Amino acid sequence: MTGNETGDSPVSGKYNHPMRLFADKLQGDLERSIRPAYLIHGEEPLGIAEAGDRIRAAVRNAGYHEREVIFVLSDSDWEQVRQSADSLSLFAERKLLDVRIPSGKPGRKGGEVIRDLMNQPPPDLCYLFTLPGLDRSGRNSAWFKAIDKVGVHIESRVPDLRQLNAWLVSRLRHLGLSIDDTALQRLTLHLEGNLLSAFQETEMLALLFPGQKITEDEVLSLVTRSARYPLGAAAEAALTGDAERALTVLDGLREESVPEVLVLWSFSQQIRAGSRLEQAISRGKSPGVAFREAGVWQNQQPLMRDALKRHNELTWIAMLAKTTRIERLIKGIGQGDPWQEFRGLCVMLAGDGSPALQDSRLIAGSI
């Protein structure tokens, strides 16, 4: 018999901690047992909303019929959280305490309250904390680890192209639609980095073309281009040698009014790292040591390996010189368009570092 059938609390303490739970595993985990605490954070709002909805529904089905939502906007709100948790004994029903932290930073006061609440949480109380994306210091904080010790955290990340492609295929199938390969590729490019918009656009397609096969013409005429790109996506695409994608992302960053200085920073970081790697390897250091000394993260190493095959010390220096020129243009020194210079830098980094005169039309955006 399950905890629901016996009337005993379904909260289980049999899991290993700390633990990250991937979003696609959440439903199965909820069906096995309700954990004492859940933490949802991330950059993708649709993923956060859907994970929260699943948790709230599962908790309600498990008998936690009382739910209190508290938005923490200042330190004083943490006392309300503590009082709500302490008042559980006054009620017979199980309770979900749904705590929203819009700032993403509980602060010293919030950290203390969370650590206290996670110290032997009562079996009839379930916590749900929702925050925006956390940086490394947040994930390493004592309050985060306290939640992870008794519960799990779910991070909602922006899907990459491959993940979005798979999500769209699954979503369209769920809506009773099919789509040809060319249309799917176009749809993915239109909606990259924006899962909420992808959800809305697929709903629209289902309303307009119920049970039909979506074509590229329908995507081009009806789907709004709403792709959003991470800051470093253009430089990363160029590192792999994909100039066209790098330029597409660069145009997207410009349309989103991303500050030029931040775009320059994203390129400069990669180019400086490439230059340091080239010098270290040329001095006889092993790639592992070179990557570590250059400060290249493990997930970035495959991209940089691709670039190292195409570039040498002189081409890295030439690209560093171009970043210096762009910096001067951003500061208003000299004549030229920084975004046009970025296009040239993309082609240089994606190629072998030469000015790439044969790709002048690509740089100019004419193809």
PyMOL commands that set and color helices and strands:
alter all, ss='L'
color gray80, all
select helices_A, chain A and resi 3-6+23-32+45-61+76-90+107-117+136-139+142-150+161-174+181-191+195-208+216-222+233-239+243-255+260-282+287-294+298-310+313-330+338-350+357-364
alter helices_A, ss='H'
color red, helices_A
select strands_A, chain A and resi 37-42+66-71+95-100+125-130+152-156+178-179+213-214
alter strands_A, ss='S'
color yellow, strands_A
deselect
rebuild
show_as cartoon
